[in-house]
Amino acid sequence: MIRLLLAALLVAAPAVAQVNRSGYRLPLDLALEAAQEAARHCLANGHEVSVTVVDSSGVPQVVLRTDGATIHTRDTSFRKAYTVVTLGPVFRFQTAGAFAALVARNPANGAALASVANVIPLAGAVAFVAHGEIVAALGVGGAPGGDRDEACAEAGVARVRSRLP
């Protein structure tokens, strides 16, 4: 019975997380600028990557791929951003690295969370926060290690953070 309840909560969690109470939407120009900065940061460190910005509903807003990024990086960058924007508000984390740590600390529950469609327990995404809530997320895939992906994502979000309300 408890497992059934947990499963129901896990399925419903992304739907609850998609509620954007403030109504703020990350403007396309800021999303694009952040994505470009994340890609530049990774390239400057020798990493070919894909970068995805998703809105508060988990829908891709910007997708970039550097010239040498491999095909799987597009999917991982999306899934990292999706994880932050949909589960972050529920479990109170703003980076994919924090989610990966949560999964590592709670293997049984973490495995259940990680089985939700498009959720991935890998570092490499950072939230855009406006009016105290997560309104979008930027995910990066392709650097050798999620910590490097997340450093690129942080560089992208930091580029526009001061212009968020």
N, C-alpha and C positions, 0 to 999 in steps of 0.2 A: 504494500500500500504506500509506504514512504517513497519507494522508488518510482511508483506511478505518479505521485504528487510532484516529485523532483523533475521527472520527465515533462510533466505538463507545464511546470514553471519554466523549464529551459526552452520549451517551444514557444511560450508566450513572451519570454523576456525580450527578444528582439523587437517584437511589436510594441511593447511598452516603451522601449528605449527610443523608438523612432519619433516619439512625441517631442516636438520642438515648441516649448511653451512660449518663448519670446517671439517666435515668428521670424527671427533673423535668419537670413540665408546668406551664406558666404558668396560674395559677388564673384563672377567668373574671372574678372581681371586679377583679383587677389588669389584665387585658386590657381590660376595659370602662373602667376609670378612665384608663388610658393613652390609649385611643382618644378618650375624651371630652376629655381635656386637649389632645390634638393638634388636634381640631376647634376647641376654644375658642381655641387659639393662632392658628390660621389665621383664624378669624372676627375676632379682635381686630385682625388685620392686613388685614382687608377681603377675605379669600379664601374663597370657597365651595368646599368640598372633600368628597371621600369619604375615609374612613379604614377600613383593613382590617387586622386582626391575624390572622396565620396561625400555626398551631402548627408543631412541628418537622417535620411531614410535609407542610406546605404547605396544610393544610386550613383554610379560614376559621373563625375562632373568634368574631370580632366584626366587623360591617360597619355603619358609620354613614355617613349622607349628610346634610350640612347642607341647609337648605331650598332654597337656590338653586344647588346643585351640579348640573352637567349630567350626562347619562346616562353618558358615556364615563369619568367619573372613578371610578366603581365598579370598572371593569375595570383601569384603570391602577393604582389603589391596591393591588388584589390582586396584580397582576403584579410590582409593585415589591417588595412584601413576600415573595412567592414566590421571587423571584430571590435575595434576601438569605438566606432560610432554606435554600434548596436548594443554591445555588452558593457561598455565603459560607464554609461549613466546608471546602469543597474548595479554593477559591482564596484563602482566608484574608482575607476582607473582611467588615466588619460594617455597611456602608452601601451603598445602591444607588448613591450617588455614586462610591464607590470602584470599583464594578463598571463604571460608565459610563466612568471614567477608564481602567480596564484595557482596555476595548473600544477606546477612542480611541487608546491606545498600540499596540495590536496589531490593526489593522483586519481582516486576513484571518482570524485565529483568533477575533477578537471577533465577526465576522459569523457564524461557525459557532456560537459560544456563544449569540448572540442569536437564533438560529433555533430553539433548543430551545423546545418548547411552553411558554407562559406566562412565559418569560423576557423581560425588557425592559431595554434599556441606558439607563435614565433615572434620575437621582437622585430620591430621595423616600422612602426607607425606611431604617429603623434596626433593628438586631437587639436582642433581649432576650438577655442573656448570664447564665447561671447555671452554677455549678460549672465555669467556664472554657469552656463551649460554648454555641453558639447554640441556644436552646430555642424561640424564636418570633421573629417580626418584625412591625413596624408599618409599613404603607405608606400614603402620602397622595398623592392625585391631585387636581388642580384649580387649584392656585395658578399664577400665571404664571411658571413656571420651576421646574425640579426642585430647585434650591437652596432655594427657599421651601418647597416641599413637605417637603424633608428637614429644614428648621428646625422645622417643625411636628411631624414624626415624632420628632425628637430631644426636643422639649419633652414629648411624650407619654411616651416611654420614660424620660426623666429623672424624671418624676413618680413612678414606681414603682421605679426602679433600686435604691434603698437597701433595698427589701424583698425583693429577689431573693437567693437563697442564694449 
